[in-house]
Amino acid sequence: MANVSFSESPSPAMDDIYNSRILEFAGNIQRSGKLADADASAEKHSKLCGSKVKVYLKMSGDVVGDFAHEVKACALGQASSSIMARHVIGATPAEIRQAREDMLAMLKDGGEGPSGRFEDMRFLKPVKDYKARHASTMLTFDAVVDCLDQVEALDAAVVADI
């Protein structure tokens, strides 16, 4: 009988996207749960892998005052959401939108990734080589920007009524 050996670790390329920092972020998600007095909430879903993220956002003036999320995602979605939760409080809508654009550029166009408060997202740079993983990595950004759009639409409606 032939001796067959199976590798128990992922391929070297997969080791890049599931590196220790990404797994550390994924395993230590802060601000989990719901936010009862949220100004907006949004849920995003990756059809490809089944990952889901629902975020709750509370604004305080022109910055994010509070944040919570429910994450049912792969390690990459968890890591991205974890990094968002660590840095989103105090961020302006412009900072968040810029970080989202920088993430997309990093994944799709070889960009460096977000800087400033969202710089930890650069740990997700190896995901650029795995197109199928881009959507799950972007879920938290898409949901937070959706919340910002909701808040701005409400603000605009209030101003229009005045």
C-alpha positions as CSV (number, residue, x, y, z in Angstrom):
1,M,0.0,0.0,0.0
2,A,1.4,3.4,-1.0
3,N,2.1,5.9,1.7
4,V,0.0,9.0,1.0
5,S,0.7,12.3,2.7
6,F,-1.8,15.2,3.0
7,S,-0.7,18.6,3.9
8,E,-2.7,20.1,6.8
9,S,-1.7,23.7,6.2
10,P,-3.1,25.9,3.4
11,S,-1.0,26.5,0.3
12,P,1.7,29.1,0.7
13,A,-0.4,31.6,-1.3
14,M,-3.3,31.1,1.1
15,D,-1.0,31.6,4.0
16,D,-0.5,35.1,2.7
17,I,-4.2,36.0,3.1
18,Y,-4.7,34.1,6.3
19,N,-1.6,35.5,8.0
20,S,-1.3,35.9,11.7
21,R,-2.3,39.6,11.8
22,I,-5.5,38.9,9.8
23,L,-6.3,36.0,12.0
24,E,-5.6,38.1,15.1
25,F,-8.0,40.8,14.0
26,A,-10.6,38.2,13.0
27,G,-10.4,36.5,16.4
28,N,-10.7,39.8,18.4
29,I,-13.8,41.6,17.1
30,Q,-14.7,44.6,19.3
31,R,-18.1,46.4,19.5
32,S,-20.1,43.3,18.6
33,G,-23.9,43.4,18.8
34,K,-26.7,46.0,18.1
35,L,-26.9,49.7,18.8
36,A,-30.4,50.5,20.0
37,D,-30.2,54.2,19.3
38,A,-28.4,54.0,16.0
39,D,-29.0,56.8,13.4
40,A,-28.8,54.2,10.6
41,S,-28.1,50.5,10.1
42,A,-27.2,48.5,7.0
43,E,-26.6,44.9,6.2
44,K,-24.4,43.7,3.4
45,H,-24.0,40.2,2.0
46,S,-21.4,38.5,-0.1
47,K,-23.2,36.1,-2.4
48,L,-20.0,34.3,-3.3
49,C,-19.0,33.2,0.2
50,G,-22.2,33.8,2.2
51,S,-20.5,36.4,4.5
52,K,-22.9,38.9,6.2
53,V,-22.2,42.1,8.1
54,K,-24.8,44.3,9.7
55,V,-23.6,47.7,11.1
56,Y,-25.2,50.2,13.3
57,L,-24.0,53.8,13.2
58,K,-24.6,56.8,15.5
59,M,-23.3,60.2,14.5
60,S,-22.2,62.8,16.9
61,G,-22.1,66.1,15.0
62,D,-19.8,65.5,12.0
63,V,-18.1,62.4,13.3
64,V,-19.1,58.8,14.1
65,G,-20.1,58.8,17.8
66,D,-20.9,55.1,18.2
67,F,-20.7,51.9,16.2
68,A,-21.7,48.3,16.6
69,H,-21.9,45.4,14.2
70,E,-23.1,41.8,13.8
71,V,-20.5,39.8,11.8
72,K,-21.2,36.4,10.3
73,A,-18.4,36.3,7.9
74,C,-15.3,34.5,6.8
75,A,-11.9,35.4,8.4
76,L,-11.4,38.2,5.9
77,G,-14.8,39.8,6.5
78,Q,-14.2,39.4,10.3
79,A,-10.8,41.0,10.1
80,S,-12.0,43.9,8.0
81,S,-15.0,44.5,10.4
82,S,-12.7,44.2,13.4
83,I,-10.4,46.8,12.1
84,M,-13.3,49.1,11.3
85,A,-14.7,48.7,14.8
86,R,-11.3,49.7,16.3
87,H,-10.9,52.9,14.3
88,V,-14.3,54.2,13.2
89,I,-15.3,56.2,16.3
90,G,-14.4,59.8,15.7
91,A,-14.0,59.3,11.9
92,T,-15.6,61.8,9.6
93,P,-17.7,60.6,6.6
94,A,-15.0,62.0,4.3
95,E,-12.3,59.8,6.1
96,I,-14.4,56.7,5.8
97,R,-15.3,57.3,2.1
98,Q,-11.6,57.9,1.4
99,A,-10.6,54.8,3.2
100,R,-13.2,52.8,1.2
101,E,-11.8,54.2,-2.1
102,D,-8.2,53.4,-0.9
103,M,-9.3,49.8,-0.1
104,L,-10.8,49.4,-3.5
105,A,-7.7,50.8,-5.1
106,M,-5.5,48.4,-3.0
107,L,-7.6,45.4,-4.0
108,K,-8.1,46.2,-7.6
109,D,-5.4,48.6,-8.8
110,G,-2.3,47.8,-6.8
111,G,-2.8,50.8,-4.5
112,E,-1.1,51.0,-1.1
113,G,-4.4,51.0,0.9
114,P,-5.8,53.3,3.5
115,S,-3.7,55.6,5.6
116,G,-4.3,57.4,8.8
117,R,-6.8,55.9,11.2
118,F,-7.6,53.0,8.8
119,E,-4.0,52.1,8.0
120,D,-4.4,48.6,9.7
121,M,-6.6,47.7,6.6
122,R,-3.3,47.4,4.7
123,F,-2.8,44.0,6.5
124,L,-5.5,42.8,4.0
125,K,-3.4,43.7,1.0
126,P,-2.6,40.0,0.1
127,V,-6.3,39.7,-0.7
128,K,-5.7,41.6,-3.9
129,D,-4.7,38.4,-5.6
130,Y,-7.9,36.7,-4.7
131,K,-10.8,38.4,-6.5
132,A,-13.3,36.0,-5.0
133,R,-12.4,37.4,-1.6
134,H,-12.7,41.1,-2.4
135,A,-16.5,41.3,-1.7
136,S,-16.2,39.9,1.8
137,T,-13.3,42.1,2.6
138,M,-15.3,45.2,1.5
139,L,-18.6,44.3,3.3
140,T,-18.0,46.5,6.4
141,F,-17.0,49.5,4.3
142,D,-20.0,49.1,2.0
143,A,-22.3,48.9,5.1
144,V,-20.8,51.9,6.9
145,V,-21.0,54.0,3.7
146,D,-24.6,52.9,3.2
147,C,-25.3,54.2,6.8
148,L,-23.6,57.5,6.1
149,D,-25.7,57.9,2.9
150,Q,-28.9,57.2,5.0
151,V,-27.9,59.8,7.7
152,E,-27.1,62.4,5.0
153,A,-30.4,61.8,3.2
154,L,-32.3,62.2,6.5
155,D,-30.3,65.4,7.2
156,A,-31.1,66.7,3.7
157,A,-34.8,65.9,4.2
158,V,-34.9,67.8,7.5
159,V,-33.2,70.8,5.9
160,A,-35.6,70.7,3.0
161,D,-38.6,70.8,5.4
162,I,-37.3,73.9,7.2
